[in-house]
């Protein structure tokens, strides 16, 4: 598999005027179908802190960028991010589907990103809830043969380009079997992305159904770890620079704060 190690900002700057409207619509269709399946399994309510960010917010004057950011929580879900930003007619778009579980179970969190940079960008990961260099049970249960084989199947696909972030923090956060690629907008590639989204979404929900409960005495520490990971990963995202350009620094900081729950109103599940 070929690799690219440029930042998303660099890739967008190289080709800033690509009309990705069709690709965006197809990615949004995948995203919407995943959200529908999520809603069939989980009960969540939108947090009031994002009320002014839905159904849409505007970018800086003259740029044409828009976005939507909604955040949700429920009995099993600590924080669920449903969002998109960008301008489909000018190369860059990004959609986030990130489900942070409550501490009742230790199943990994699910992170999905779909977008255009201007090639198709696809990231899907089971975000670990433990140090997998030490907790081998967590490693083997959630990152074993099935998940590992999927990772290598994508790496061996000649149509996919492995995205390697220049950020050492990002490389540290993603799991051993994260799929993080760019590719051309073709029917075959879009189908491969759709298939992987639902394969991993279904497995993740099955894990939750089968997971043993975390002892009450361990939940506070797990919740604290989850919170710190969510905050750090939102604030250290190198793509935040694009948010500065499209929406201004003040609005970008508000969006990032909403991603990790800095203005949260709802109670966290325990």
C-alpha beads as a LAMMPS data file, in Angstrom:
LAMMPS data file: protein, C-alpha beads

270 atoms
269 bonds

1 atom types
1 bond types

-500.0 500.0 xlo xhi
-500.0 500.0 ylo yhi
-500.0 500.0 zlo zhi

Masses

1 110.0

Atoms # bond

1 1 1 0.000 0.000 0.000
2 1 1 1.161 3.502 -0.807
3 1 1 1.455 5.963 2.072
4 1 1 0.918 9.680 2.497
5 1 1 2.315 11.576 5.481
6 1 1 1.244 15.108 4.636
7 1 1 -1.121 16.957 6.933
8 1 1 -4.751 17.324 5.886
9 1 1 -4.085 21.065 5.583
10 1 1 -1.295 20.437 3.087
11 1 1 -3.440 18.098 0.993
12 1 1 -6.312 20.580 0.866
13 1 1 -3.972 23.462 0.010
14 1 1 -2.525 21.527 -2.933
15 1 1 -5.978 21.192 -4.549
16 1 1 -8.302 23.734 -2.911
17 1 1 -11.016 24.026 -5.554
18 1 1 -12.282 20.501 -6.224
19 1 1 -16.056 20.110 -6.332
20 1 1 -16.761 17.120 -4.091
21 1 1 -20.518 17.539 -3.891
22 1 1 -21.265 14.060 -5.223
23 1 1 -18.698 12.379 -2.984
24 1 1 -19.984 14.292 0.026
25 1 1 -23.558 13.187 -0.668
26 1 1 -22.509 9.538 -0.886
27 1 1 -20.446 9.741 2.296
28 1 1 -23.328 11.437 4.084
29 1 1 -25.586 8.588 2.993
30 1 1 -23.208 6.107 4.651
31 1 1 -23.043 8.307 7.727
32 1 1 -26.827 8.684 7.965
33 1 1 -27.400 4.948 7.660
34 1 1 -24.890 4.334 10.455
35 1 1 -26.634 6.920 12.641
36 1 1 -29.980 5.244 12.002
37 1 1 -28.580 1.907 13.123
38 1 1 -27.006 3.545 16.176
39 1 1 -30.358 5.071 17.152
40 1 1 -32.065 1.700 16.883
41 1 1 -29.684 0.349 19.539
42 1 1 -29.060 3.288 21.900
43 1 1 -31.270 5.801 23.659
44 1 1 -29.616 9.238 23.564
45 1 1 -30.724 12.838 24.031
46 1 1 -29.103 15.934 22.581
47 1 1 -27.215 18.052 25.104
48 1 1 -28.471 21.676 25.336
49 1 1 -24.911 23.000 24.973
50 1 1 -25.060 22.525 21.182
51 1 1 -28.484 24.074 20.572
52 1 1 -27.094 26.983 18.520
53 1 1 -24.965 24.658 16.363
54 1 1 -27.899 22.774 14.849
55 1 1 -29.295 22.421 12.304
56 1 1 -26.418 24.433 10.828
57 1 1 -23.927 27.198 11.535
58 1 1 -22.110 29.471 9.083
59 1 1 -18.424 30.047 8.402
60 1 1 -16.562 33.300 7.952
61 1 1 -18.066 35.724 5.375
62 1 1 -17.160 34.989 1.772
63 1 1 -15.833 31.469 2.383
64 1 1 -19.042 29.484 2.024
65 1 1 -18.196 26.991 4.740
66 1 1 -20.942 25.576 6.921
67 1 1 -21.285 22.938 9.576
68 1 1 -23.439 21.128 12.085
69 1 1 -22.370 19.882 15.487
70 1 1 -24.664 17.951 17.790
71 1 1 -23.621 16.086 20.931
72 1 1 -25.673 13.456 22.715
73 1 1 -25.662 11.292 25.831
74 1 1 -27.694 8.477 27.347
75 1 1 -27.658 5.599 29.846
76 1 1 -24.939 3.698 27.947
77 1 1 -23.349 6.548 26.002
78 1 1 -21.231 9.134 27.798
79 1 1 -20.836 11.421 24.774
80 1 1 -21.796 10.940 21.139
81 1 1 -20.594 13.382 18.482
82 1 1 -22.629 13.786 15.286
83 1 1 -21.125 16.514 13.133
84 1 1 -19.861 17.767 9.803
85 1 1 -17.964 20.828 8.582
86 1 1 -16.620 22.176 5.306
87 1 1 -17.676 23.203 1.839
88 1 1 -18.318 20.269 -0.540
89 1 1 -17.636 22.499 -3.571
90 1 1 -14.167 23.493 -2.349
91 1 1 -12.293 20.289 -1.550
92 1 1 -12.647 19.956 2.235
93 1 1 -15.375 18.237 4.223
94 1 1 -15.256 16.241 7.419
95 1 1 -17.891 14.190 9.262
96 1 1 -17.478 12.845 12.786
97 1 1 -19.354 9.890 14.242
98 1 1 -17.736 9.269 17.618
99 1 1 -19.356 7.231 20.371
100 1 1 -17.770 7.439 23.820
101 1 1 -19.196 4.745 26.065
102 1 1 -19.991 5.113 29.733
103 1 1 -17.843 3.294 32.307
104 1 1 -20.322 0.439 32.854
105 1 1 -18.423 -1.614 30.266
106 1 1 -14.843 -1.517 29.026
107 1 1 -15.563 -2.004 25.331
108 1 1 -13.497 0.370 23.163
109 1 1 -15.073 3.589 21.967
110 1 1 -16.024 3.795 18.289
111 1 1 -14.622 6.575 16.103
112 1 1 -15.539 7.142 12.458
113 1 1 -14.472 10.034 10.238
114 1 1 -15.534 10.450 6.619
115 1 1 -14.651 13.330 4.364
116 1 1 -12.811 14.815 1.406
117 1 1 -9.303 16.328 1.452
118 1 1 -10.010 16.476 -1.584
119 1 1 -9.585 12.704 -2.097
120 1 1 -11.842 10.558 0.030
121 1 1 -10.674 10.357 3.652
122 1 1 -11.777 7.437 5.821
123 1 1 -10.888 6.628 9.429
124 1 1 -12.499 4.012 11.617
125 1 1 -11.153 2.819 14.931
126 1 1 -11.912 1.066 18.166
127 1 1 -10.349 3.452 20.678
128 1 1 -8.766 1.434 23.471
129 1 1 -9.925 1.751 27.073
130 1 1 -6.694 0.306 28.468
131 1 1 -2.951 0.215 27.862
132 1 1 -2.814 -2.652 25.381
133 1 1 0.919 -3.153 25.906
134 1 1 0.055 -4.361 29.409
135 1 1 -3.613 -5.365 29.345
136 1 1 -3.266 -8.265 26.926
137 1 1 -6.825 -9.441 27.567
138 1 1 -8.111 -6.109 26.207
139 1 1 -5.745 -6.404 23.240
140 1 1 -6.712 -9.962 22.362
141 1 1 -10.455 -9.498 22.913
142 1 1 -10.894 -6.397 20.766
143 1 1 -7.876 -6.250 18.465
144 1 1 -7.391 -9.938 17.709
145 1 1 -7.529 -11.847 14.451
146 1 1 -10.802 -10.514 13.038
147 1 1 -10.023 -6.830 13.583
148 1 1 -6.374 -7.302 12.669
149 1 1 -7.194 -9.117 9.418
150 1 1 -9.494 -6.256 8.354
151 1 1 -6.676 -3.803 8.891
152 1 1 -4.302 -5.756 6.677
153 1 1 -6.955 -6.310 4.013
154 1 1 -7.219 -2.539 3.642
155 1 1 -3.435 -2.121 3.703
156 1 1 -3.109 -4.636 0.867
157 1 1 -5.807 -3.017 -1.247
158 1 1 -3.941 -1.201 -4.055
159 1 1 -6.736 1.385 -4.293
160 1 1 -6.141 2.602 -0.741
161 1 1 -3.429 5.009 0.406
162 1 1 -2.400 4.675 4.043
163 1 1 -2.643 8.026 5.837
164 1 1 0.164 8.431 8.387
165 1 1 -0.326 11.540 10.487
166 1 1 2.756 13.719 10.997
167 1 1 1.444 14.293 14.544
168 1 1 3.066 11.975 17.079
169 1 1 0.065 12.472 19.361
170 1 1 -2.380 11.312 16.695
171 1 1 -0.230 8.281 15.899
172 1 1 -0.157 7.431 19.603
173 1 1 -3.926 7.730 20.050
174 1 1 -5.057 5.541 17.169
175 1 1 -5.196 1.823 17.841
176 1 1 -3.128 -0.970 16.410
177 1 1 -5.864 -1.832 13.900
178 1 1 -7.209 1.579 12.947
179 1 1 -8.069 1.994 9.283
180 1 1 -6.967 5.461 8.184
181 1 1 -6.763 5.940 4.424
182 1 1 -7.324 8.217 1.485
183 1 1 -8.578 6.969 -1.873
184 1 1 -10.117 8.017 -5.155
185 1 1 -13.868 8.533 -5.410
186 1 1 -14.905 5.333 -7.212
187 1 1 -17.904 2.996 -6.766
188 1 1 -15.595 0.189 -5.635
189 1 1 -13.884 2.295 -2.993
190 1 1 -17.126 3.738 -1.685
191 1 1 -18.560 0.244 -1.345
192 1 1 -15.458 -0.933 0.520
193 1 1 -15.840 1.982 2.949
194 1 1 -19.558 1.325 3.444
195 1 1 -18.938 -2.373 4.097
196 1 1 -16.243 -1.632 6.682
197 1 1 -18.354 0.945 8.519
198 1 1 -21.171 -1.523 9.079
199 1 1 -18.929 -4.498 9.727
200 1 1 -17.219 -2.678 12.580
201 1 1 -20.355 -0.932 13.828
202 1 1 -22.175 -4.258 14.130
203 1 1 -19.240 -5.925 15.883
204 1 1 -18.942 -3.025 18.324
205 1 1 -22.608 -3.265 19.288
206 1 1 -22.288 -7.034 19.742
207 1 1 -19.321 -6.482 22.057
208 1 1 -21.405 -4.130 24.165
209 1 1 -24.245 -6.648 24.414
210 1 1 -21.816 -9.346 25.579
211 1 1 -19.525 -7.258 27.810
212 1 1 -19.295 -7.990 31.541
213 1 1 -20.050 -4.983 33.765
214 1 1 -17.140 -2.986 35.135
215 1 1 -17.001 -3.186 38.950
216 1 1 -18.417 -0.047 40.550
217 1 1 -15.113 0.610 42.306
218 1 1 -13.308 0.920 38.948
219 1 1 -15.767 3.111 37.070
220 1 1 -14.656 6.534 38.270
221 1 1 -11.069 5.947 37.138
222 1 1 -12.221 4.647 33.762
223 1 1 -14.525 7.645 33.275
224 1 1 -11.686 10.020 34.136
225 1 1 -9.389 8.324 31.624
226 1 1 -12.093 8.542 28.949
227 1 1 -12.662 12.232 29.629
228 1 1 -8.966 13.105 29.428
229 1 1 -8.575 11.169 26.181
230 1 1 -11.594 12.897 24.652
231 1 1 -10.409 16.365 25.678
232 1 1 -6.817 15.866 24.578
233 1 1 -7.689 14.273 21.247
234 1 1 -10.072 17.124 20.382
235 1 1 -7.656 19.856 21.392
236 1 1 -4.591 18.262 19.783
237 1 1 -6.222 17.518 16.419
238 1 1 -3.927 19.026 13.738
239 1 1 -6.963 19.637 11.490
240 1 1 -8.143 22.340 13.910
241 1 1 -6.094 24.730 11.784
242 1 1 -8.698 24.310 9.035
243 1 1 -11.354 25.310 11.562
244 1 1 -9.462 28.552 12.186
245 1 1 -9.544 29.334 8.474
246 1 1 -13.184 28.475 7.880
247 1 1 -14.808 29.744 11.074
248 1 1 -12.289 31.934 12.872
249 1 1 -10.314 31.149 16.007
250 1 1 -13.058 32.024 18.494
251 1 1 -15.694 29.864 16.790
252 1 1 -13.193 27.037 16.286
253 1 1 -12.397 27.028 19.988
254 1 1 -16.108 26.830 20.777
255 1 1 -16.524 23.886 18.393
256 1 1 -13.559 22.023 19.874
257 1 1 -14.851 22.636 23.393
258 1 1 -18.216 21.203 22.384
259 1 1 -16.549 18.118 20.894
260 1 1 -15.087 17.147 24.263
261 1 1 -17.956 18.422 26.410
262 1 1 -16.514 21.544 27.981
263 1 1 -19.948 23.180 28.157
264 1 1 -21.848 20.005 28.915
265 1 1 -25.194 20.228 30.714
266 1 1 -26.259 16.567 30.957
267 1 1 -25.050 14.223 33.692
268 1 1 -22.463 11.596 32.828
269 1 1 -23.480 7.932 33.151
270 1 1 -21.850 6.064 36.015

Bonds

1 1 1 2
2 1 2 3
3 1 3 4
4 1 4 5
5 1 5 6
6 1 6 7
7 1 7 8
8 1 8 9
9 1 9 10
10 1 10 11
11 1 11 12
12 1 12 13
13 1 13 14
14 1 14 15
15 1 15 16
16 1 16 17
17 1 17 18
18 1 18 19
19 1 19 20
20 1 20 21
21 1 21 22
22 1 22 23
23 1 23 24
24 1 24 25
25 1 25 26
26 1 26 27
27 1 27 28
28 1 28 29
29 1 29 30
30 1 30 31
31 1 31 32
32 1 32 33
33 1 33 34
34 1 34 35
35 1 35 36
36 1 36 37
37 1 37 38
38 1 38 39
39 1 39 40
40 1 40 41
41 1 41 42
42 1 42 43
43 1 43 44
44 1 44 45
45 1 45 46
46 1 46 47
47 1 47 48
48 1 48 49
49 1 49 50
50 1 50 51
51 1 51 52
52 1 52 53
53 1 53 54
54 1 54 55
55 1 55 56
56 1 56 57
57 1 57 58
58 1 58 59
59 1 59 60
60 1 60 61
61 1 61 62
62 1 62 63
63 1 63 64
64 1 64 65
65 1 65 66
66 1 66 67
67 1 67 68
68 1 68 69
69 1 69 70
70 1 70 71
71 1 71 72
72 1 72 73
73 1 73 74
74 1 74 75
75 1 75 76
76 1 76 77
77 1 77 78
78 1 78 79
79 1 79 80
80 1 80 81
81 1 81 82
82 1 82 83
83 1 83 84
84 1 84 85
85 1 85 86
86 1 86 87
87 1 87 88
88 1 88 89
89 1 89 90
90 1 90 91
91 1 91 92
92 1 92 93
93 1 93 94
94 1 94 95
95 1 95 96
96 1 96 97
97 1 97 98
98 1 98 99
99 1 99 100
100 1 100 101
101 1 101 102
102 1 102 103
103 1 103 104
104 1 104 105
105 1 105 106
106 1 106 107
107 1 107 108
108 1 108 109
109 1 109 110
110 1 110 111
111 1 111 112
112 1 112 113
113 1 113 114
114 1 114 115
115 1 115 116
116 1 116 117
117 1 117 118
118 1 118 119
119 1 119 120
120 1 120 121
121 1 121 122
122 1 122 123
123 1 123 124
124 1 124 125
125 1 125 126
126 1 126 127
127 1 127 128
128 1 128 129
129 1 129 130
130 1 130 131
131 1 131 132
132 1 132 133
133 1 133 134
134 1 134 135
135 1 135 136
136 1 136 137
137 1 137 138
138 1 138 139
139 1 139 140
140 1 140 141
141 1 141 142
142 1 142 143
143 1 143 144
144 1 144 145
145 1 145 146
146 1 146 147
147 1 147 148
148 1 148 149
149 1 149 150
150 1 150 151
151 1 151 152
152 1 152 153
153 1 153 154
154 1 154 155
155 1 155 156
156 1 156 157
157 1 157 158
158 1 158 159
159 1 159 160
160 1 160 161
161 1 161 162
162 1 162 163
163 1 163 164
164 1 164 165
165 1 165 166
166 1 166 167
167 1 167 168
168 1 168 169
169 1 169 170
170 1 170 171
171 1 171 172
172 1 172 173
173 1 173 174
174 1 174 175
175 1 175 176
176 1 176 177
177 1 177 178
178 1 178 179
179 1 179 180
180 1 180 181
181 1 181 182
182 1 182 183
183 1 183 184
184 1 184 185
185 1 185 186
186 1 186 187
187 1 187 188
188 1 188 189
189 1 189 190
190 1 190 191
191 1 191 192
192 1 192 193
193 1 193 194
194 1 194 195
195 1 195 196
196 1 196 197
197 1 197 198
198 1 198 199
199 1 199 200
200 1 200 201
201 1 201 202
202 1 202 203
203 1 203 204
204 1 204 205
205 1 205 206
206 1 206 207
207 1 207 208
208 1 208 209
209 1 209 210
210 1 210 211
211 1 211 212
212 1 212 213
213 1 213 214
214 1 214 215
215 1 215 216
216 1 216 217
217 1 217 218
218 1 218 219
219 1 219 220
220 1 220 221
221 1 221 222
222 1 222 223
223 1 223 224
224 1 224 225
225 1 225 226
226 1 226 227
227 1 227 228
228 1 228 229
229 1 229 230
230 1 230 231
231 1 231 232
232 1 232 233
233 1 233 234
234 1 234 235
235 1 235 236
236 1 236 237
237 1 237 238
238 1 238 239
239 1 239 240
240 1 240 241
241 1 241 242
242 1 242 243
243 1 243 244
244 1 244 245
245 1 245 246
246 1 246 247
247 1 247 248
248 1 248 249
249 1 249 250
250 1 250 251
251 1 251 252
252 1 252 253
253 1 253 254
254 1 254 255
255 1 255 256
256 1 256 257
257 1 257 258
258 1 258 259
259 1 259 260
260 1 260 261
261 1 261 262
262 1 262 263
263 1 263 264
264 1 264 265
265 1 265 266
266 1 266 267
267 1 267 268
268 1 268 269
269 1 269 270
